Amino acid sequence: MSRRRVVITGLGVVTSLGESVEDLWASLLAGRSGVDTVKRFDVSNFDVRFGSECVDFDPSRYVDRKAAKRLDRFAQFAVAAAQQAATQAKFESNGLDVDRVGVIVGSGIGGLAELEQQHVRLLEKGPSKVSAFTIPKLMLNAASGNISILYGARGPNTSVATACASATNAMGDAFATIRRGEADMMFSGGSEAALTPLGLAAFSSMKALSARNDDPPRGSRPFDRDRDGFVLGEGAGILIFEELEHARRRGVPILAEVLGVGMSGDASDIVQPQQDGAGAALAMERALCDSGLKPEQIEYMNAHGTSTPLGDQAETKAVKAVFGEHAYRLAISSTKSNVGHLLGASGAVELVATVMTLQEGLIPHTINLENPDELCDLDYCPDEPRVKDVKIAMSNSFGFGGHNASIVVRRYDGSS
């Protein structure tokens, strides 16, 4: 029995580089950075004072003000990105069997801002003043739940929390759900809004962040020998996955086909990646196996590429282990160099960029890669966008806890 084919019919993003796929894509090709000194709260006494912040985001453009107050910022981002994706996919619930439309959205941390705010109220004003909306706002599944409510989607509805692999794990689950026949359409991706006082301070205390306060736009520099940590970002990416024949019947443009997903665990350290990259390599190998592809058929990789000293080297080793000599012919870039690390949302935003690469024949370059690490010696597409007719690509996400996920997509050519 043949497996159902799954395609992508809608894309939506909220990032520091804009609230549309068009704005994000134009900024990536222009080599712009969305990283700057944090403006939403006072960072004057912080060790790290910058991040990739969605400064101009206004939730009232997507939901009314009363409804917006009942959503944490991470859920607001998710709803905004879902609306963009739904518009592109020509989603009209009246013409769909909403029992077969589902939602799976990931987040590594969820409503951290709400948790911080209500903890202050508890301490300053007492337990009776804690908001009744605290739990519905901070819970990790608030993004999935609110998208489901907005679109009346009554199919499978779950949330995934695997740190920085959350979005890719969520999309893998959505892909599998459609492929095994439990849904015809899925909203999926990730959302994160952990750029808060506690979030910034906590990641800084771990020494995980770049401390380049004097030059924030150059703080995220994947695979560069002078990298000193990742840049904390916020935002969301939501994609609409759809069964191929379902999309054809609706007559909507097909943006890409999802071929396979691979997942693994490092079973090593709770925060540090396995230094030989074995866990990451296993996820890539499983994605290739699920896709029925040979390593040399992958033409482009959107790397996890966080700009951490250990992580970039481990990913490089993993790519070499899986792709052998082809690793040196593989075009690789990290869009985290532009938007920082969106934690649980990163994989979705990066898959959006990967789909755009398939569509446009252009690879966004890795900005700030000025002095390559000698142990990161692959083709990371520095300097300028790469013109390349990419047909098949892979995107990687690796998270604290040893969670690894890879997804493979190809340009849809209309074949049956």
Sequence and secondary structure as in RCSB ss.txt:
>XXXX:A:sequence
MSRRRVVITGLGVVTSLGESVEDLWASLLAGRSGVDTVKRFDVSNFDVRFGSECVDFDPSRYVDRKAAKRLDRFA
QFAVAAAQQAATQAKFESNGLDVDRVGVIVGSGIGGLAELEQQHVRLLEKGPSKVSAFTIPKLMLNAASGNISIL
YGARGPNTSVATACASATNAMGDAFATIRRGEADMMFSGGSEAALTPLGLAAFSSMKALSARNDDPPRGSRPFDR
DRDGFVLGEGAGILIFEELEHARRRGVPILAEVLGVGMSGDASDIVQPQQDGAGAALAMERALCDSGLKPEQIEY
MNAHGTSTPLGDQAETKAVKAVFGEHAYRLAISSTKSNVGHLLGASGAVELVATVMTLQEGLIPHTINLENPDEL
CDLDYCPDEPRVKDVKIAMSNSFGFGGHNASIVVRRYDGSS
>XXXX:A:secstr
     EEEEEEEEEBTTBSSHHHHHHHHHHT   EEE  SS  TT S  EEE  TT  GGGTS HHHHTTS HHH
HHHHHHHHHHHHHTT  GGGS GGGEEEEEE SS  HHHHHHHHHHHHHH GGGS TTHHHHHSTTHHHHHHHHH
HT  S EEEE  GGGHHHHHHHHHHHHHHTTS SEEEEEEEE   SHHHHHHHHHTT B   TT GGGS  TTBT
T   B BB EEEEEEEEEHHHHHHHT    EEEEEEEEEE  S SSS  TT HHHHHHHHHHHHHHT  GGG  E
EE      HHHHHHHHHHHHHHHGGGGGTSEEE THHHH B GGGHHHHHHHHHHHHHHHSEE   TT  SB TT
  SB   SS EE    EEEEEEEETTTEEEEEEEE      
